[in-house]
Amino acid sequence: MSLEISQPFQPPTVEWLAVRLIVDSYFDLFMPKATHPLCRIEHVSRIRGHETSTLACEWGLSLHLESERAAERHQYLLDFGFTPEIVNRNVDLLGLEPEKLDGLILSHSHRDHYGGLVGFVARHRARMRDDLKLYTGGDLTFREKWNRGRDGEQPVSMGALDDAALQAAHVETVCCDHAHALGGAFTSGPIGRTSFEHVLPNTLVEPTPADHFTEEERRGRLVPDKHPDEHATCYIVQGRGLVVISSCGHSGIVNTVKSAMAVSGIDKLHAVIGGFHLGVAPNDYIEHTVAELKTLKPDVLVPMHCTGKGFIAAALREMPNETVLTNTGSRFTFGV
């Protein structure tokens, strides 16, 4: 893993951005058409040439990101779902071209986001650029993590991302432990903890001597994962504002948005997209989150993955003009 050297950060700007939902846990063949004045929405039903197949779903998230500025186009794959079978199937059905990817981005090292990565690379590496890089949020990317057991059950390992397999495939892992400009996009760096939000205690890690662990946490037992290595992927769309893509938002979606605003210097929030990790949150916490997001005045709100039905219902009630529903395969285009 290489460590990017900190230097003055200049976020890029794009003319338009398209976000395609490759893997999520929901697909409706009869998803009705939808419109939004500031976002082009394209849902997918039957795919021409593949009438005997449909897009597949699983618990996980993968997004294809494409942007353009001055006729220069960039593409990234952000996260890779739970299994390679699903991400590869959907990439094929949607006609995406891995050889056009400028790089890969991993939001955080939970299996529902990294699980398909090694298999995706194994299938497509020969077609992809020689200097392919994986951008991650910190040096804890390859640590094993556990799901907390329910009702007294023992924790269950989620495994760990296979560093050796990526090295063998000549994929360089770049640790972006600060805001980092990519082609068109930028990564947020560490998410600040400034709002009412707190990390929900559903995953565990093994303590290490790293500085952010206390002496109590270093005694060889599993401790709550505070997700110091999670980061967001962001864009500034010319004339529209900031787009923040939070794959899970364990540190809080409000914290994530405010961190992106701080590093970019952009206060105008155009869109918030992705998982907000509120599926198991209590109602008062959900309502507080919706109220705080409302004060940030996003033009478009696109909840996915682990956001949860409670948040989506509250957002449709409190922010009906902003909230957009998703479907696996859907594409959302900003700035056109």
C-alpha positions in Angstrom: 0.0 0.0 0.0 1.3 3.4 -0.9 0.6 6.5 1.3 -0.3 9.7 -0.5 1.7 12.7 0.7 -0.4 15.5 2.0 -0.4 18.7 -0.2 -2.7 21.7 -0.7 -6.0 20.3 -1.8 -7.8 21.7 -4.9 -11.1 19.9 -5.6 -11.9 19.3 -9.3 -15.1 20.4 -10.9 -17.1 18.5 -13.6 -19.8 19.6 -16.0 -21.9 16.5 -15.4 -21.9 13.4 -13.3 -23.7 10.0 -13.8 -24.1 7.5 -11.0 -25.2 4.0 -12.0 -26.4 1.6 -9.3 -24.7 -1.7 -10.1 -25.4 -3.7 -6.9 -28.1 -3.2 -4.2 -30.6 -5.4 -2.5 -33.7 -4.3 -4.5 -34.8 -4.7 -8.2 -38.3 -4.1 -9.5 -38.8 -5.0 -13.1 -41.9 -2.7 -13.1 -40.3 0.3 -11.4 -42.3 3.3 -12.7 -40.6 6.1 -14.6 -39.6 9.1 -12.4 -38.6 12.7 -13.0 -36.8 15.4 -11.0 -36.1 18.9 -12.2 -32.4 18.7 -11.2 -31.6 15.1 -11.9 -32.2 12.8 -14.9 -33.5 9.5 -13.6 -33.2 6.3 -15.8 -34.6 3.1 -14.3 -33.9 -0.3 -15.9 -36.4 -3.1 -16.6 -35.8 -5.6 -19.4 -32.4 -5.2 -21.1 -32.4 -5.5 -24.8 -30.4 -8.5 -26.0 -30.8 -10.2 -22.5 -34.5 -10.9 -22.4 -34.0 -14.2 -20.6 -32.0 -12.6 -17.8 -32.5 -9.9 -15.2 -30.2 -7.9 -12.9 -29.4 -9.7 -9.7 -29.5 -8.3 -6.2 -27.7 -9.0 -2.9 -26.9 -7.3 0.4 -24.1 -4.9 -0.8 -23.4 -1.9 -2.8 -21.6 -1.1 -6.0 -21.7 2.2 -8.0 -20.3 3.1 -11.4 -19.3 6.8 -11.6 -18.8 8.7 -14.8 -18.1 12.4 -15.2 -16.9 14.9 -17.9 -15.3 18.2 -18.0 -14.0 19.9 -21.2 -14.5 16.7 -23.2 -12.3 14.8 -20.7 -14.3 11.8 -19.3 -13.5 9.8 -16.2 -15.0 6.6 -14.9 -14.6 4.8 -11.5 -16.1 1.8 -9.8 -17.0 2.5 -6.2 -17.4 -0.6 -4.0 -18.0 -4.1 -5.4 -21.0 -5.7 -3.6 -20.8 -8.9 -1.5 -19.9 -11.4 -4.2 -18.1 -11.3 -7.6 -20.9 -13.3 -9.2 -23.4 -10.5 -8.7 -21.2 -7.5 -9.6 -19.8 -9.3 -12.7 -23.2 -10.4 -13.8 -24.7 -6.9 -13.5 -21.6 -5.2 -15.1 -22.1 -7.5 -18.1 -25.9 -7.0 -18.4 -25.5 -3.2 -18.1 -22.8 -3.1 -20.8 -20.2 -1.4 -18.7 -16.6 -1.5 -20.0 -14.0 -2.2 -17.3 -11.2 -1.1 -19.7 -12.5 2.4 -19.5 -12.2 2.6 -15.7 -9.6 5.1 -14.5 -9.5 3.4 -11.1 -11.3 1.6 -8.3 -12.5 3.1 -5.0 -13.3 1.3 -1.8 -15.3 3.2 0.8 -14.5 0.9 3.7 -13.6 -2.7 4.3 -16.8 -4.5 5.0 -17.6 -7.6 2.9 -20.8 -6.2 1.5 -18.5 -3.5 -0.2 -15.3 -5.3 -0.9 -16.6 -8.9 -1.4 -16.7 -8.8 -5.2 -13.5 -6.8 -5.7 -10.9 -9.6 -6.1 -13.2 -11.6 -8.4 -14.0 -8.5 -10.5 -10.3 -7.8 -10.9 -9.6 -11.5 -11.7 -12.1 -11.5 -14.5 -11.4 -8.2 -16.1 -7.7 -7.4 -15.3 -6.3 -8.2 -18.7 -8.6 -5.6 -20.2 -7.9 -2.8 -17.7 -5.2 -0.2 -17.6 -1.8 -1.3 -16.6 -1.4 1.2 -13.7 -4.7 0.3 -12.1 -5.1 1.7 -8.6 -7.5 1.0 -5.7 -8.1 4.1 -3.6 -9.0 3.4 0.1 -9.6 5.5 3.1 -6.9 4.4 5.4 -4.2 1.9 6.4 -6.8 -0.4 8.2 -8.2 -1.6 4.8 -7.0 -5.2 5.1 -7.9 -5.8 8.7 -10.4 -8.6 9.6 -13.7 -7.4 10.9 -16.6 -9.1 12.7 -20.4 -8.8 12.8 -21.6 -8.4 16.4 -23.6 -11.5 17.5 -27.3 -11.2 18.3 -28.9 -12.3 21.6 -25.6 -13.6 23.1 -24.3 -15.2 20.0 -20.6 -15.1 19.3 -19.4 -12.5 16.7 -19.1 -13.8 13.2 -16.0 -12.9 11.1 -16.6 -10.9 7.9 -13.1 -11.9 6.7 -10.6 -9.5 5.3 -9.8 -8.1 1.8 -7.1 -10.2 0.2 -4.1 -7.9 -0.2 -1.9 -10.6 -1.7 -4.5 -11.3 -4.5 -4.6 -7.6 -5.4 -0.8 -7.3 -5.4 -0.6 -10.4 -7.6 -3.0 -8.7 -10.1 -0.8 -5.6 -10.0 -3.4 -3.4 -8.4 -1.7 -0.7 -6.4 -3.6 0.3 -3.2 -3.4 4.0 -2.5 -4.2 5.1 1.1 -6.0 8.4 0.9 -5.9 9.4 4.6 -6.6 13.0 3.6 -8.8 14.6 0.9 -7.5 13.4 -2.4 -8.3 14.7 -6.0 -8.9 12.0 -8.6 -10.0 12.5 -12.2 -13.2 14.5 -11.8 -13.9 13.1 -8.3 -12.3 13.6 -4.9 -12.2 11.6 -1.7 -13.2 13.2 1.5 -10.5 12.0 3.8 -11.4 11.0 7.4 -15.0 11.8 8.4 -15.2 14.4 11.3 -17.4 13.6 14.3 -19.0 17.0 14.8 -22.8 16.4 14.8 -25.2 14.6 17.2 -24.5 11.3 15.3 -22.6 8.4 16.7 -21.3 5.1 15.3 -23.9 2.4 15.7 -22.2 -0.6 17.5 -22.9 -3.4 15.0 -19.3 -4.3 13.9 -16.2 -5.2 15.7 -12.4 -5.2 15.2 -9.4 -6.7 16.9 -7.4 -4.1 18.9 -4.0 -3.0 17.6 -1.3 -0.7 19.0 -2.6 2.1 16.7 -2.8 5.4 18.4 -6.6 5.7 18.1 -7.2 2.8 20.5 -7.1 3.1 24.3 -5.1 0.9 26.6 -8.4 -0.9 27.4 -8.9 -1.6 23.7 -5.4 -3.2 23.4 -6.0 -6.1 25.7 -6.7 -8.7 23.0 -10.4 -8.6 22.8 -12.8 -7.5 20.0 -13.9 -3.8 20.3 -16.5 -1.7 18.5 -15.3 -0.6 15.1 -15.2 3.2 15.0 -14.5 3.2 11.2 -11.6 5.7 11.1 -10.8 4.5 7.6 -14.2 5.1 6.0 -14.3 7.9 3.4 -16.8 9.4 1.0 -16.4 10.0 -2.8 -17.5 13.5 -3.9 -17.9 15.7 -6.9 -18.5 19.4 -7.6 -20.9 19.8 -10.4 -20.5 23.1 -12.2 -23.4 25.4 -11.5 -25.1 22.9 -9.2 -22.9 22.3 -6.2 -21.5 19.5 -4.1 -22.5 15.8 -4.6 -21.6 13.5 -1.7 -21.6 9.7 -2.1 -21.7 7.9 1.2 -21.5 4.1 0.7 -22.6 3.4 4.3 -22.0 6.5 6.4 -21.2 4.7 9.6 -19.9 7.9 11.1 -23.2 9.6 10.3 -24.5 11.0 7.0 -24.6 14.6 8.4 -20.9 14.2 9.6 -20.1 12.9 6.1 -21.7 15.8 4.3 -20.1 18.4 6.6 -16.7 16.9 6.2 -17.0 17.0 2.4 -18.1 20.6 2.6 -15.2 21.5 4.8 -12.5 20.0 2.6 -14.0 21.2 -0.6 -14.9 24.7 0.6 -18.3 24.3 -1.1 -21.4 25.1 1.0 -24.0 24.5 -1.8 -25.2 20.9 -1.4 -26.6 19.5 -4.7 -27.0 15.8 -3.9 -26.5 13.2 -1.2 -26.4 9.6 -2.4 -25.8 6.1 -1.0 -26.1 4.2 2.2 -26.9 6.2 5.4 -26.7 3.2 7.8 -30.0 3.8 9.6 -31.7 0.5 9.0 -31.6 -0.4 12.7 -31.7 3.1 14.1 -34.5 4.2 16.5 -37.2 6.5 15.2 -36.1 9.6 17.1 -32.5 9.2 15.7 -33.9 8.9 12.2 -36.1 11.9 12.7 -33.2 13.9 14.0 -31.1 12.9 11.0 -33.8 13.9 8.5 -34.2 17.3 10.3 -30.4 18.0 10.1 -30.2 17.0 6.5 -33.1 19.3 5.7 -31.2 22.2 7.1 -28.3 21.5 4.7 -30.8 22.0 1.8 -29.8 19.3 -0.7 -31.5 19.5 -4.1 -31.6 15.7 -4.4 -31.5 12.9 -1.8 -30.9 9.4 -3.1 -31.0 6.8 -0.3 -29.7 3.3 -1.0 -28.4 0.1 0.6 -28.3 0.2 4.4 -30.4 3.4 4.7 -33.5 1.6 5.9 -37.2 1.9 5.3 -37.7 4.1 8.3 -35.5 6.9 7.0 -36.9 6.6 3.5 -40.4 7.0 4.8 -39.4 10.0 6.9 -37.5 11.6 4.0 -40.5 11.1 1.7 -42.7 12.8 4.3 -40.3 15.7 5.2 -38.4 16.2 1.9 -40.8 14.9 -0.8 -39.4 17.1 -3.5 -35.8 16.1 -2.9 -36.1 12.4 -2.3 -35.6 10.0 -5.2 -36.2 6.2 -5.0 -33.7 3.8 -6.5 -33.7 0.5 -8.3 -30.7 -1.8 -9.1 -29.5 -0.6 -12.5 -30.8 2.9 -12.2 -28.7 5.8 -13.4 -28.9 9.3 -12.0 -27.3 12.2 -13.9 -26.5 15.6 -12.5 -25.6 18.7 -14.4 -27.5 18.1 -17.6 
